[in-house]
Amino acid sequence: MPQDWQIWLEQNLQRGCSEEQLMAVLKQHGLAPSQVFEPGDIDIDQSLREFVLERSLAGDGGAEIIADGMAKGWPAAQIEETYLDLTVDPVFRKLLQTQQKLNKCSWMMRTQDRLRQLQPNYAAQIERKSVPGFSEFVQQHYSLQVPVILLHGIEHWPARHQWSPEYFAAHFPEQMIEVQMHRQSDPNFERNSPQLKRLTLMRDFISKLMAVQYSNDMYLTANNAAQNKLLMQALQKDIADFGTGYCDLTQSERQFLWMGPAGTFTPLHYDLTNNMLVQLYGRKKVTLIPALQMPDMYNHCWVFSELNCLDNADLKQYPQLQHVTPLECVLEPGEALFIPIGWWHSVESLDVSISLSFTNFNQMNQFYNEYPSDLIK
Ligand SMILES: O=C(O)CCC(=O)C(=O)O
């Protein structure tokens, strides 16, 4: 605290003025309690500070914060003191500026989303149609970022007519593959996928997945792609261009295999590329949420939401979800779902399932490098 204020404070304390009165005057002049007292002099309850901080950042005013804080059991004077202390804190003012920018981005996204909902194929239903030429697809879907289910894109792939668990067991029995195992033992199985990687023989994996009725415990996923390069190379003979002119076939490392029993579940997330999910065997249920609904999706870390799925979500705990408009579809064998970049999705296998996703479109699809890294882990 500046020295002249220090002298003023000491003189008035000696004159017998109350500490509350003096604090009020100091605060009017922009001096916070933390500047008035040495650290440790005042016991400002940390959880109260967090409460006041969160509410202030949410845009609530002092009176509202005090009333709600009192309902939570804190004394009014302490809440007021914490609030006033915070409002003159330069770090807090920086935070407010950042929040303000964020609020404007969120407003813009919500507004764009509401206007796009005037298009029936945007978020009311997913269009199903025969695969168009690539330039038409780019005009109607890739550039506008509208999902679509495309039919007849893979009729010329041997994989479409041959792939099944039995095919993999018969053609690659001794192939060592990497898969995700023991997923059910970890509620954060997707985020912890590196720890759940296991090597196994193809024939053992296939017999395990055929032996269960419904299970999320084992799954060969895109997270295993690096280790399963050899398998993917061997599978190239069964895969070709999607439709005509969709894929850059020199980029075959941007194709990903998914194989598991009924019951595998990929939790809510978004991809950092545009993605085609091609269903080869069995069915999958996909829930999609527009990318522009990001402000309401509780994206707390990386590409994940605090929620694994939207079913039975607690609207009291996650009130923003009331603005979210999920779309569901069931993907049949031979169908392919275009998932635009940033669109949230969760995926459940309804049967034993084999899929292949690809990102090697003949169009720009490299946005990953500019994705902001998490500042808090
Ligand atoms: O098929 C799945 O289980 C998940 C697919 C997916 O999320 C993706 O390709 O991004």
Ligand as a Chemical Component Dictionary entry (heavy atoms), coordinates in Angstrom:
data_LIG
# 
_chem_comp.id                   LIG 
_chem_comp.type                 NON-POLYMER 
_chem_comp.pdbx_formal_charge   0 
_chem_comp.three_letter_code    LIG 
# 
loop_
_chem_comp_atom.comp_id 
_chem_comp_atom.atom_id 
_chem_comp_atom.alt_atom_id 
_chem_comp_atom.type_symbol 
_chem_comp_atom.charge 
_chem_comp_atom.model_Cartn_x 
_chem_comp_atom.model_Cartn_y 
_chem_comp_atom.model_Cartn_z 
_chem_comp_atom.pdbx_ordinal 
LIG O1 O1 O 0 -16.357 -46.020 -34.737 1  
LIG C1 C1 C 0 -16.027 -45.598 -33.635 2  
LIG O2 O2 O 0 -16.121 -46.267 -32.597 3  
LIG C2 C2 C 0 -15.510 -44.204 -33.497 4  
LIG C3 C3 C 0 -15.205 -43.518 -34.787 5  
LIG C4 C4 C 0 -14.757 -42.123 -34.515 6  
LIG O3 O3 O 0 -15.055 -41.547 -33.498 7  
LIG C5 C5 C 0 -13.935 -41.407 -35.458 8  
LIG O4 O4 O 0 -13.631 -41.936 -36.533 9  
LIG O5 O5 O 0 -13.569 -40.251 -35.133 10 
# 
loop_
_chem_comp_bond.comp_id 
_chem_comp_bond.atom_id_1 
_chem_comp_bond.atom_id_2 
_chem_comp_bond.value_order 
_chem_comp_bond.pdbx_ordinal 
LIG O1 C1 DOUB 1 
LIG C1 O2 SING 2 
LIG C1 C2 SING 3 
LIG C2 C3 SING 4 
LIG C3 C4 SING 5 
LIG C4 O3 DOUB 6 
LIG C4 C5 SING 7 
LIG C5 O4 DOUB 8 
LIG C5 O5 SING 9 
# 
